[in-house]
């Protein structure tokens, strides 16, 4: 069952794991799904942007740069149409293997061909582990933008990871093009 968080809500991944009866919550996934819309293939992309403690970019992981930090982040491939059931794009995150200098992982969605998210059929993004959904955001009919900063995972000074929803529109048809928007939003959010 998804964690019920309002925009800006945050939760400890250790607490989520304990509540779900899971020994640890270090291997999680970002899933992005959508359908062919009005007979048109629409190309949405899931990406993860890694930052250090000063909000400096440590890496961007997407269909063109699929793996990082020795496999700690792994993009499973690009879907350019939305065809198929379930998650059309998945990014695996192994938090136990993320290097110590990386403190934040921002999860973003972009419309590569600049179709507005509000016009895409059955579009959603979620953060999950196995059958446990940590958070989900319906994109259809909600965002009149071509990008969304969905959520981020942040590691505090003790090494504990937290999940926080953001759900804010961003500009840019790629994660790289959205980087300035993501940094600006992160700069307004207090450190855990």
Number of C-alpha atoms within 10 A of each C-alpha: 10 14 15 12 16 11 13 13 13 20 17 18 18 17 14 19 16 13 9 13 9 12 9 14 20 17 16 19 21 26 20 27 25 27 21 18 16 10 7 11 15 26 19 29 25 30 28 26 21 25 20 17 17 11 16 12 16 17 18 21 21 26 17 11 13 17 19 17 14 10 14 16 26 22 24 15 17 18 22 17 16 26 16 12 9 12 18 22 24 24 24 21 22 16 18 14 14 21 12 11 13 20 21 27 26 25 26 30 27 29 24 17 13 17 18 18 26 17 19 24 18 16 22 19 25 21 25 20 16 8 8 16 17 21 20 22 17 17 26 17 14 12 18 15 20 24 30 29 25 25 28 22 21 25 22 14 11 6 11 13 21 19 24 21 22 23 20 18 22 24 20 21 20 22 30 16 14 22 19 14 18 23 15 11 14 17 12 8 11 6 11 12
